[in-house]
Amino acid sequence: MKKIFLLSILFLLGCSHTREDAVKFNNTVVADQKQIIESINKLIKTFEDTNFSKTETQYKEHVKLLEEMRSKYQSMKPFDDEDILRKTFLEYIDTNLTCAKKEYAQLVDILKKYDEKTYWKYKSKWDSIAHIVMDKEQRINDKFLEAQKKFAEKYEITLVSK
């Protein structure tokens, strides 16, 4: 019986994550989040460009990045019993992927049709879609930040914004 108890404790200690593990995992998630944000910013920047092929290329690259990130985090083992950071980051990715395939796709479609004569025809639709995107992104960003705070609290990590 003592051997089983001792082996159980050793197994649990071997499976539990250290603070350093948590810091590394958090940093990995933050680095991936940064890639997503940079990709969104690149896409938005192409909206100002008159060369529509850049927009199409960046849009496809953005969707590809999100799909790769989704696959990466879906196949990843849970970090701990709560798995709050990974699960919430997956939701963050999914929300951004949905926005990309729906709202950003609509914006790209508007750009295909756009010329100076049709500006007012599409302006209100553009503004409406942009508002929807900003709202969705703000809500998922807030949710992710809350999950990150809980994760940091659990592992006694101090979050630093750069």
N, C-alpha and C positions, 0 to 999 in steps of 0.2 A: 504494500500500500504506500509506503514511504517513497519507493522508487517511482510509482505512478505520479504521486503528488509533486515530487522533485522534477520529473520530466515535464509535467504540465506547466510548472512555473518557468522552467527553462524555455519551453515552447512559447509561452506567452511573452516572455522577455525578448525572445528572438524575433517575434512578430511585431512587437510594439515599435512605433517610430520615435525617433529622438527629435529633439528640437531642431537639430541640424538637418535631419531629413525633411522636416516640415518647412524649414527655410528654403532648402533646395527646391522642394516641390512648389512652394509659393512663387519662387523666382522663375521657375519654368513656366508656370501659368501666366505670370505677369509678362514675361518675354513674348509668349504666344499672343496674349491680349494686345501687346504693343504692335505686333505684326499685323493684326487685324485692323487696328486703328489706323496704322500707316497705310494699309491697303485701301481703306475707306477714303482717307484723305487724298490719296493718289487718284482714285476714281472721281471724286468730287472736283478735283483740280482739272481733270480732263473735260469737265462740262464747260469750262471757259474756253477750251481750245476749238478752233475752227476745223481741225483735222479730226473728223468723226472716227476714223479708224483707230486712233489712240484710245478713244472712249470705249469702243467695242473690245479692243485688246485688253485694256485694264479691267473692264467688267468681267471678262472671261477669267482673267488671272485672279480676280477677287473671289469669284465663285469657287474656283479650283482650290484656292487657299482655304476657304471655309470648309469645303468638303474634306480636304486632307486633315484639317484640324479636328473636324468632327470624328473622322475615322480613328485618328490618334487617341482621342480621349475616350471614345467608346470602347476601344480595345484595351485600354489601360485598366489595370486592376484597381479596385478601390484603395484609396490611400489609408483609410482607417474605417472604423465601424460606422461613423456618421457619413463619411465621404462627401461632406458638404461642399468643399471647394471644387472638386472635380465635377460633381453633379451640377452645380450652379454654373460652372464654366461651360459645360456642355449645353446648358440652357442658353447661355450667352451666345455661344456659337450658333445654335439653332435659330435663335431670334435674328441674328445678323444674316444667316443664310436665307431665312424666310424673307427678310427685308430685301436682300439682294435679288432673290428670284421673283419677287412681286413688285415692290415699290421702286427699287433701283432699275429693274427691267422696264417699268413703265416710264421712268425718267429717260432712260436710254432711247426708248421708242419715241418719246416726244422729241428728243434731239434729232432723231432721224428725219422727222417731218419739219423741223424748225427752219424758218428763215425769217428775215426781218418783217415781212408782210404778215406772217402768222403769229407774231409775238403775242399779241393780246388774246388771240384765240386760245393759246395754250398756257398763258401766264397763271390764271386762277387754278387750273388743274395741276400745274407744276407746284405752285405754292401749297396746295392742299396735300399733295403727295409728300412734299418736303416736311410739312408739319407732322404728318403721320410717322415718318421715319424718325424725326427728332424725338417724338413722344415715345415710340417703342425703344429707341436706343437709350433714352434717359431712364426709363423704367428698368430695363435690364442692367444698365450700369449701376443703378442704385442697389438692385437686388444682389448683384455680384459683389459690390463693395461691402454690403452687410454680411454676406457669407464669408468674405475674406477676413473681416473683422472677427467673426466668431472663430474661424480657423486660427487666426493669430492669437486670440485670447486663450484658446485651448492649449496651444503649444508655447505660450508666453513669448510670442514674437512681437517686436515693435515694428509696425508698418511705417515706412518712410516714403513720402511722395517726392518724386524727382521732377 
